């Protein structure tokens, strides 16, 4: 009788009762967990959300050529360049504005294209890595990067070069410390920072 508990007139083994309770608790918990997903699976996208997808017409100058696009209003400049204009030189890195791989020049000013909506660039002049050279003649900054071996894997190099070109135009980099600080938004995973510094200094003093 020690292994039995009184439930009204019915005698049930204590272990059996505990197992039944735990089983019911597990089933109930599983039901609460998957219920939201089942309800979402049968729910279509609300009309109010669909209305947010608005096509816009954007015309901008890219590397000296006029480009007219009809794109989703949420498309970034980075994706417009790479996916719509087939200019893959600008790299997609962190996509959060932290690595600088997507740096391009807008009216001569360096920006992170992953944080800039293409719709904001109406009438603007965009320069990507593809637009720095003139035919077979490389931009002086490109030549300096090659001369000083300022890259290894090369993935960050387009953003580094565009940022360096903008930096020189800004005219604020007077010392090594200035250059390091003003280029700090461009990350090189390979660690070629000293060579990048040397390349920029050569153009800065030219």
C-alpha positions as CSV (number, residue, x, y, z in Angstrom):
1,X,0.0,0.0,0.0
2,X,3.0,2.4,0.3
3,X,3.3,2.5,-3.5
4,X,-0.4,3.5,-3.9
5,X,-2.2,6.8,-3.5
6,X,-5.9,7.3,-2.8
7,X,-7.7,9.1,-5.7
8,X,-11.3,9.0,-4.6
9,X,-12.3,5.3,-4.8
10,X,-9.5,4.4,-7.2
11,X,-6.1,3.3,-6.2
12,X,-3.3,4.3,-8.7
13,X,0.4,3.6,-8.5
14,X,2.3,6.8,-7.6
15,X,4.9,6.3,-10.3
16,X,2.2,5.9,-13.0
17,X,0.4,9.0,-11.9
18,X,3.6,11.1,-12.0
19,X,4.5,9.7,-15.5
20,X,1.0,10.6,-16.8
21,X,1.3,14.1,-15.4
22,X,4.7,14.7,-17.0
23,X,3.5,13.3,-20.4
24,X,0.5,15.6,-20.4
25,X,2.7,18.6,-19.5
26,X,5.2,17.8,-22.3
27,X,2.4,17.5,-24.9
28,X,0.8,20.8,-23.7
29,X,4.2,22.5,-23.9
30,X,4.8,21.3,-27.4
31,X,1.4,22.5,-28.5
32,X,2.1,26.0,-27.1
33,X,5.5,26.1,-28.9
34,X,4.4,25.1,-32.4
35,X,1.0,26.8,-32.4
36,X,2.3,30.3,-33.4
37,X,4.2,28.8,-36.3
38,X,1.2,26.8,-37.5
39,X,-0.9,30.0,-37.4
40,X,1.7,32.0,-39.3
41,X,2.0,29.3,-42.0
42,X,-1.6,29.8,-42.9
43,X,-1.5,33.6,-42.8
44,X,-0.9,35.5,-46.0
45,X,1.0,38.8,-46.1
46,X,-1.3,41.7,-45.1
47,X,-2.2,44.2,-47.8
48,X,-0.7,46.9,-45.6
49,X,2.7,45.3,-45.8
50,X,2.5,44.8,-49.5
51,X,1.9,48.5,-50.0
52,X,5.3,49.2,-48.6
53,X,6.9,47.7,-51.7
54,X,6.9,50.8,-53.9
55,X,8.9,51.0,-57.1
56,X,10.7,54.3,-57.7
57,X,12.5,55.7,-60.7
58,X,16.0,56.9,-60.1
59,X,18.4,58.6,-62.5
60,X,22.0,59.1,-61.5
61,X,25.4,59.5,-63.1
62,X,27.6,56.4,-62.5
63,X,31.2,56.5,-63.6
64,X,30.4,59.3,-66.0
65,X,27.4,57.6,-67.6
66,X,23.7,58.3,-67.1
67,X,21.8,55.4,-65.5
68,X,18.0,55.2,-65.1
69,X,16.6,52.5,-62.9
70,X,13.2,51.4,-61.7
71,X,13.8,49.8,-58.3
72,X,12.2,48.9,-55.0
73,X,12.4,52.0,-52.7
74,X,14.3,49.9,-50.2
75,X,17.1,48.9,-52.5
76,X,20.5,50.1,-51.3
77,X,23.0,51.8,-53.6
78,X,25.3,48.8,-53.1
79,X,22.7,46.3,-54.4
80,X,21.7,48.6,-57.2
81,X,25.3,48.8,-58.4
82,X,26.0,45.1,-58.1
83,X,22.7,43.6,-59.1
84,X,21.1,46.2,-61.4
85,X,24.1,47.8,-63.1
86,X,26.3,44.7,-63.0
87,X,29.2,46.5,-61.4
88,X,30.6,44.0,-58.9
89,X,33.7,45.9,-58.1
90,X,32.0,47.4,-55.0
91,X,32.1,44.6,-52.5
92,X,29.4,43.5,-50.1
93,X,31.1,42.8,-46.8
94,X,29.3,43.2,-43.4
95,X,26.2,45.0,-44.9
96,X,26.1,47.1,-41.7
97,X,28.5,49.9,-42.5
98,X,31.2,48.6,-40.3
99,X,33.9,47.2,-42.7
100,X,34.1,49.8,-45.5
101,X,34.3,47.2,-48.3
102,X,31.3,48.9,-50.1
103,X,32.8,52.4,-50.0
104,X,32.1,54.5,-53.1
105,X,32.3,58.2,-53.9
106,X,29.1,60.3,-54.2
107,X,29.9,63.7,-55.6
108,X,33.5,63.1,-54.5
109,X,32.6,62.2,-50.9
110,X,33.2,58.7,-49.6
111,X,30.2,56.8,-48.3
112,X,29.1,53.3,-47.3
113,X,26.9,52.3,-50.1
114,X,25.3,49.5,-48.0
115,X,23.8,52.2,-45.8
116,X,22.6,54.4,-48.6
117,X,19.3,53.9,-50.4
118,X,19.6,54.1,-54.1
119,X,16.5,56.3,-54.2
120,X,18.5,59.0,-52.2
121,X,21.0,59.3,-55.1
122,X,18.7,60.9,-57.6
123,X,20.8,63.2,-59.8
124,X,24.0,62.4,-57.9
125,X,27.4,61.5,-59.4
126,X,28.6,58.1,-58.3
127,X,32.1,56.9,-58.7
128,X,33.0,53.2,-58.1
129,X,36.3,51.4,-58.4
130,X,35.4,50.7,-62.0
131,X,35.3,54.4,-62.7
132,X,38.6,55.5,-61.3
133,X,40.8,54.4,-64.2
134,X,40.8,56.0,-67.6
135,X,40.9,53.2,-70.1
136,X,44.1,51.4,-69.5
137,X,45.5,54.2,-67.4
138,X,45.1,53.4,-63.7
139,X,44.2,56.1,-61.2
140,X,47.4,57.2,-59.3
141,X,46.0,55.6,-56.1
142,X,45.5,52.3,-57.8
143,X,49.1,52.4,-59.0
144,X,50.3,53.3,-55.5
145,X,48.5,50.3,-54.0
146,X,50.1,48.0,-56.5
147,X,53.6,49.6,-56.0
148,X,53.4,49.2,-52.2
149,X,51.7,45.8,-52.3
150,X,48.8,47.3,-50.2
151,X,46.6,44.3,-50.5
152,X,46.6,40.5,-50.1
153,X,43.3,38.8,-50.7
154,X,42.1,42.0,-52.4
155,X,38.5,41.8,-51.2
156,X,38.6,45.1,-49.3
157,X,40.8,46.8,-51.8
158,X,38.1,48.5,-53.9
159,X,36.6,50.1,-50.8
160,X,40.1,51.0,-49.5
161,X,41.1,52.7,-52.7
162,X,37.8,54.7,-53.1
163,X,38.1,55.7,-49.4
164,X,41.7,56.8,-49.9
165,X,40.8,58.8,-53.0
166,X,38.1,60.6,-51.0
167,X,40.5,61.1,-48.1
168,X,43.1,62.8,-50.2
169,X,40.4,65.1,-51.6
170,X,39.2,66.0,-48.1
171,X,42.7,67.4,-47.4
172,X,42.5,66.6,-43.7
173,X,45.2,63.9,-43.5
174,X,48.4,65.6,-42.6
175,X,50.1,62.9,-40.5
176,X,50.3,59.1,-40.2
177,X,48.0,59.3,-37.3
178,X,45.5,61.4,-39.3
179,X,45.5,58.8,-42.1
180,X,45.1,55.9,-39.8
181,X,42.2,57.6,-38.0
182,X,40.4,58.7,-41.1
183,X,40.8,55.3,-42.8
184,X,39.7,53.4,-39.7
185,X,36.3,52.7,-41.2
186,X,37.9,50.4,-43.8
187,X,38.9,47.1,-42.3
188,X,41.6,44.9,-43.9
189,X,41.3,41.3,-42.6
190,X,44.7,40.5,-44.0
191,X,46.4,43.3,-42.0
192,X,48.0,45.2,-44.8
193,X,47.6,48.5,-43.0
194,X,51.2,49.7,-43.1
195,X,51.3,49.2,-46.9
196,X,48.0,51.0,-47.3
197,X,49.4,53.8,-45.3
198,X,52.5,54.0,-47.4
199,X,50.4,54.1,-50.6
200,X,48.2,56.9,-49.4
201,X,51.2,58.9,-48.1
202,X,52.8,58.7,-51.5
203,X,49.7,60.2,-53.2
204,X,49.1,62.6,-50.4
205,X,52.5,64.2,-50.8
206,X,52.7,64.0,-54.6
